[in-house]
Structure formats: C-alpha cells, structure tokens
Amino acid sequence: MSSAVEKTSSPVFEPFTLPNGSALPNRLVKAAMEENMASRGQVPGKPLFELYRRWSEGGAGLLVTGNVMVHAEALTGPAGVVLDAGSPLEPFREWVSAAKSGGARVWMQINHPGRQVGADMPGVAWGPSAVRVDIGKNSKRFAVPVEMSPRQIEETVARFAETARRAEEAGFDGVEIHAAHGYLLSQFLSPLANRREDRWGGSLENRARLLLDVVRAVRAVVAPGFAVAVKLNSADFQRGGFDADDAASVIAMLAPLGVDLVELSGGSYESPAMTGQSGDDRTRAREAYFLTLAEQLVRSSALPLMLTGGVVRRPVAEEVLASGVELVGMGSALAVDPGLPAKWRHDEDAKVALEPVRIGDKAVASAAGMARVRRQLRRLGAGRPTKPGIDPKLALVLETVLQAVALRRYRTWLRGRAS
C-alpha cells in the first residue's frame, strides 16, 4: 500500500449502517446549529439552500438541520423555521434538494423550546413547571413559563409526530428529536426544571415519559426506513440535575422503541457546556468536550452513539471513533470551513481555529460565541467566504439588530396566522 493511501485512509470515511438498514456514506456529521435564517413565512429560503449546498459539497456524510420548530407559537428565535400542519412543503423540498446535492443524507432536527424563549417573543412560554431560566442578572431576558397542562403535553406529542411525518413527505431521510440543551424535552428530564408531582414528574421514568411518548408517536407515523434519532445531554452540568447515570438509563429506555441513534451533547443556557463555557473539568480537558462522558455511556448503550462538541481535527475525530462512538458530529468547525471533511481525505492535519470568547459572564460569552458562528452561516448562505476573526461582541451586536427585524416580521406572521 502506498504511503499516500496510508495517509488518507481513515475510519472517519468508512460507511455506517443504521439499525433501520439505511446507510450513511461516512462517519462525519454536520451537527445541528441553530441558523435563525428563516425567510418570510418561517420557511427555508435561498440563504439556507445555499448554506446546505455548501455543506453537502463539503464531504460530511450526514447533515442535521438546525432545530425546526414543531409549534408556531413557540420559537427559540424569531427567525426560526417552522414545520407544522399549516406550513407549505415546497420550500422544504428545495431545502432537501440542496442538502443532498453533494451526496450527503439529511435529517431534520425537530424541537420545542419550552421555557427557553425570549421575554419579548409573542406566543407561549411553556415548561414542565413554572420555573424560569436562571442565568443570574440576565434571567429577565427569558419569559416566565407557564406549567403545561396534561392536554398541552398531549398536543405537543402530536405536534412532534406531525412535523416528523411532513419532514418525511418533503424528502428528508430522518429526524432528530431534540431532548438536550435545556429545551422542552430536556426540561422534563431535569429534576431542577421539572417539579411536577403527576405522571410526568418525580422519578426518572416519569420525567422521561414525554420524550418516550414523542419517540413512539414519531415512529408510528414514519416508514421503517426513515431514521429516528434523539439528541440527549450526557449531563446538564448543574448540581442536582440530569447526569450521566440518568443518560444511561434513558438510552436504555429508548432502545426498544425503534430509535436509530442517540447524539450526545451537554449543557443548557444555564450551564452552556455545548459552547465550551462549562466550568466542568470533564469538558475542558479534551478537544471533544463530552468524550469522557461518552466513553462511560458507550459501555452500556444498546444504541449507536454520536458525539458532538469541539472536534476540529481528524485525529480527534478518530479518537472519538476509537472509543466506540459510531459517528462524529461537527458544528462550529464546519461553520468556519464547510469543506473540512473533504480536506481530511488529502490532509490529515487540516483544521480550523476559533479564538476563545473572553467574556467573564458565561451566559453572555455563550451568546456571543453562537452569534459569531451564526455570522459565518449567514456569510456562507450569501455565497461569501467566512470571516471567523470577527469580534464576538460585534457579532452579538449585529445579531441583535437582525433579530429585532426578524421579531417584527414574526409578530406580523403570527397575527396573520391567527386571523
């Protein structure tokens, strides 16, 4: 075998077959990043088509969209994409076409924000309990949530199923149910956010009931070959919160329900480990933030696992696979260089670098870091090169202006829908 072949040969480029029998061309996944780039009507448009075309050409075997909302009155941001019973499907079909243009598979991440919505957002702010997001002096940025009624919980299960059904109709290869990062399903799992005393609260089995009901409802309305994945926190990184032992138990509960993959991440707005802002030594010690926890979970998991968080180099991706994890998720790295996976075929040393965000307040630092990433997504969606050197504080200011414009547009759209 030639040295050139030896250099480029890597397990990251080996195909992977999911439990449902569908195949992915390699082990690299463009993980979900919240784009907040919806066009008028809260649907995907040209900027998202161009962005996903770039990623499809970049070499990742699977693209997972940023979170698509299942409830038009509950968005993580005012420029969020909504897919519900009233959404036109043609824009979503165009999104699929762009995402598959370079040979990648594409899954839609589906989500409900629960209590993690801005105080200035119209619509609803729901949670398992009436417990507001606590990020210190900035907590007032979030709405005060209302405890969900049993009927609202059941309607939410139905919304997830309807979004998944329509995603399959539009041509997506699968969905990923978002149960991490402090959003609604994650809130139900957390004993800190979920203080209910009914069948959805108390024991872990009760706190996991909503997630399990959503998975069952989704699996029941899609074809066997349509992938159903779950994004789950390996830990919340909060004292008394959802931890790695809980994650292992939930994975075991998901195993018999037809789930094809569990993606491991961590943190929430209250403890933003997913952006590298957690103070937990387990995430700071390694480039792949959650690998230490993943190594614990892979030993007991009956389902394939995917790990996301901080991977920017091929040797680190290979280390993740060597741990027994089956797929490697990449976020910020592909926002900076959408073609990084293709480069790894010829240059194992190719990487990207983002300067750390040096802001003392972790919540603000997380928001600024995400704004810097979204700035790159917008540039790619406009057909322009990335500019990762932008000051995160400036990126946050620019993002705030764009969100103010999007908020006015969303308010108008929501009123029109209700009339």
N, C-alpha and C positions, 0 to 999 in steps of 0.2 A: 504494500500500500504506500502511495507517495506521501511525503510529508505534508503537501498541500491538503490532501484528503484528510489526513490525520488531524490537521489543524482545524478544519471546518466541521468535521464530524462531531456531533454533539447530541446528547439525549433531548435537548430542547426542541430539536427538529423532528423527533420521532412522532408519528401519528398516535392518537389516543381514541379508543372506542369507549363510549359511554355505556352505562348499564342498559339503556334502551336500544342499543345497537347502532346508533348514529355515530359517525366518526368525525374527529377534528384533525385537520392536516398537520398540526404540530402542538407543542405543549405551552405555547406563549399566548396569553390572552390580554387584549386591551381591556383592562378592568373599567368598571363604571366610574365616570367622573361627571358630576352634575354640571352640564353645559350652561343651563339657563339661557338658551339661544332659540327659543320657540319663535316662530313667525306669527303673524296675526291669526287669531283663532286658536292659539295654544297648540299649533301643529308644527311638525318639522317643515322647514323650508330650505331654500338654496344654501344658506350657510352650513346647516347640518349635513346636507347632501355632500357638499364639497369636503367638509371635515372627515366624514366617514369614507369617502372615496380615497382620501389621502391615507387613512389608516388601513384600508383594505389593501392598498398597494404596498403598504409598509412591511408586510411579512408576518404579522400576528395571525395565528390560525383561527382565533375567535375574537369577535368584537362584542362587548356587552355595552349597551347604551347607558347613558346617564339615566337617572331614575325618571320613569314616566309615571305620571300621577293617575291613580285609579278613581279619584274623586275630584271633580272640577272645582269644588268649593274648598279644597284643602291642598295647597301647593307649598312646596319647600321654598319656592321663589316665584316672583311674578312672571318670569319668562319661562316657566316650566311647561313641558309638553304634557298634554292630557290625552288619554285614550279611554273613552267610555262609550256608552251606548249611542251617544249623540255625535261622536267625532266622525268626520269624513275619513274614509280609509285610503283614498288615493295618495295623499301626502306620505302616509306610512309605507305604502308600496314603493314609492320613489325612494324613500329612505333605505328600504331593504335593498333595492336595486343598486344604489350607490355603495352600500356596505359590502355587498357581495361581488362588486365589480372586479376586485383583485384576487378573488378566490377564497376570501375568509367566510366563515359562518357568522351568523349574527343572532344574538339573543337580546330581548328587551328586558331591562330591569324594571320591575313594577313596584310601586311604593305608595304608602300613605304617610304623611309627615306626623300625624297625631298632634302632639303639643309643640313640636318644633316648627312653628310658623311665626312669622314676624308679627309684632303687635299692630303694625299698620296694614296688615293684609285683610281684605274682606273675606267673607266665607266663615268657616268654622275652625275652632281650635279644640280638638278632642284629645282625651287621654284616658288611660285606664282609671286614673284618679285625678282629682283637681289639684295636681302638684305642678307648679311652674318650673320651667328650666332654670337652674341655678348656676349662673356664671358670674356671681358677685355683683359688682356695680353695674354691669351691662345686662343684668337679668331683665330689666324693663324693655329691652329690645324684643322680647318674646311675649306672645299673647298669654293671658291667663286661661288655662284649659278648663273645659267642662268635662266632668266624668261621663263616659259613654254609657248609654242605656243598653240593655240586652238587645233591643231592636236595632239600635245603631251598630252594634257589634255584628249582628247577623247580616245587616245590609252591607257592611264593609266586606265581609266574606264574599258576598255575591258580587261586589264591585271588582275584587281581585280576579274572580273567575271570569267575569265578562271581559275585562281587559286582556286576560290571557287568551281567551277564545278569539277575540278580534285580532290580537297580535299574530296568532297562527293564520287567520284568514288573510292578513296582509302579507304573509310570506316569511315571517321570522322563523328561525329554526328552534327557538326555545324562549323561555322566560326565566328570569332570576327574581325570586321573591325576596325583597329587601327586609331582613329582620335584624339589621345591625345599625350601628352609628346613632342610636338613640331615637330612631323613627318609631312609628306606632307599634309595629310588631315587637321591636326591641324594648319599647316601653312596657309592654305587657310582660315580657320576660324578666324585667328588672324588679327586684323587691323594693328598690328605692322609689321607683316611679309608680309601681303597681301596689296599691294598699287596699285593694278590694277584699271583701270577705265573702264573695259569692263564688260561683263555679269558675270564674276567670282570675281568681286571686288566691293568695296564700301559698300553697305548695307549688313546687316547680311544675308538676303535672298540670295544675290548674292554670298557672301563668303561661304555659306553653300551649294551652288549648286553642287560642286564637290562631297562632301560627299553624298548628296541625290541621285545624279546620280549613284554613286558607289553602294549604297544600292539597288536602283531599278534594276540595271544590275545584281547584285548578286542574288537577289530574283527571277529574271526572269529565271535563268539557273539552280536553285536547286529545289529539291522537297519541297512541303509544310511542310513536317515533319522535314526537315533539318533546324536547328536553325541558325538564322542570328542575331548576336549581334553587338553592337557598343561600343567601348571604347572611352569615351569622358572626356575631362577635366571639372571638376566642376568650375575651374578657372585656368588662366595661372599664376596668382600671379605676374603680371607685370602691372605697371601703364599704363592705356590706352589699355590694352589687353583684351582678351576674359574673360568674367566674369560670375558670377553665373546667372545673368539675361539672358545673351546670351545662357548659357547652357540650361536653362528652355525653351527658345524659340526653340532651336534646337531639344530638346527632343519632343516638340510638333510637329515639322515638321516631325520627324521620325515616330511618332505614326501611321499614316495611311499607312505606306509603308511596313508593314509586318515584322517589327523588333520585336524580341522576348525579348530583354533585353538590357539595357544600363548600362555599367560598369562605375562608376565614379572614376576618379583619379584626378591628377592635376600636373601642372608644366611642365617644359621643361629643356633642357640643360642650358638655360639662367637663369632659376629660378627653381632649381631641388627640388621642393616640394615633388615629388614622392619618394625621398630618405630621406625625413625628414630634408632637408637642406634649406627649405624656411625660411625666416625671418618673415613670416606672423603669427601673434599670433593665428589665427584660426586653424592652423595646429599644433602648438606647444602645445596647451592647452590640447590635448587629445591623448590617445594612438592610436585611429583610426584617422589618420591625417585629413581626409576630412569629418568627421561625421557632424560637424556643418553646412557645406555647403549642405551635403546630406539631412539633416533634412529640409532645405529650399526647396530643389528640390522635395523631395518626396511628398510634399503637392500638387504640381501641375502636377506631372508626370502621364501620362496615360499609361506608360510602366513600367514593373518591373525594379527595380534598383538593382545593385550590387555595393558594396563599397569595395575598396581595399586601403590598406596603413596603415601599422604599427600594425596590430592586432596580438597579441601573446598569449592572454589569453581568455579562454572560456567566462568568464563574460563580457568581452568587445565585443566578437562576439555576445553574447546575447543582449547586449545594442544596437548594430547596428541593429539587427532584430527588437527590440522593437521600433525603430524609424520609422519603416515602410519599411525599405530596405529589400528586399527579400533574397539576397544572400550575403555572406561574402567572399571576396577574401583575400587570404593569400599568400604572396610571400616569403620574407626573412625567416620567421618563418619555412616554410616547406623546405627551403634550408638547414637549420640547423638541423631540425628534421622532416623528411618526414612522420613519423608516429604519429605526434602530434594529428591529428583529432581522430585517434583510441584511443589514450591515454585519450582523453577527455571523452570518454564513461565511463571510470572507475575512472578517477581522474580529477575532475573539476579544480584543482589547477595546473595541469601540464602546463608548459610554457617554453619558450626559452628566452635567453638573448643574445643580441649582444651589446658589448660596443660601445658607440657613437664614431664616427670618429672625432678626434680632429685635424683637419687641417683648418687653417684660411681661405684659398681660397675655397669658396663654390663649384666651378666647380671641383677642384681637389679632395675635400672631397667627392663629389658625385661619381666621377670616382673611387676613392679608395674604397668607400663603395660597389659599384657594383662589383669591382674586387674581394673583399672579398667574396661576395655572389657567384660569378661565381667559385671561388676556391672550395666552398662547392659542387657546382653542378658537377664539374669535379671529385671530390673525390667520390661522390655517383655514378657517371657514370662508375667509375673504380672499383666499388664494395667495396669501402673503407669507413670507418666512417668519419663523418665530423670533421672539426678542426676549429671551429668558432673563437678560440682565436688567429688566425694568425694576425700579424700586418697588418693593411690595406695598409700601404705604401709598405711592402714587397709583398703583394698580387698584388698591382698595377704594381710593377716591373716585377713579374713573368708573369702577364697577358700581359704586353707589349712585352715580349720576345715571348710568344706564338702567339700573334697577328702578329708579324713580320714574323714568319714562315708561318702562315696562309695567310698573304698577298702575299708572293711569290707564294704560291700554287694557290691562287685565280687568280692572274695575268696570270699564265700559263693556267689555266682552261678557263678563259675568252677569251684569244687569240685563244685557240683551238676551242672554240665555234664559233668564228667569221670567222675562216678559212674555 
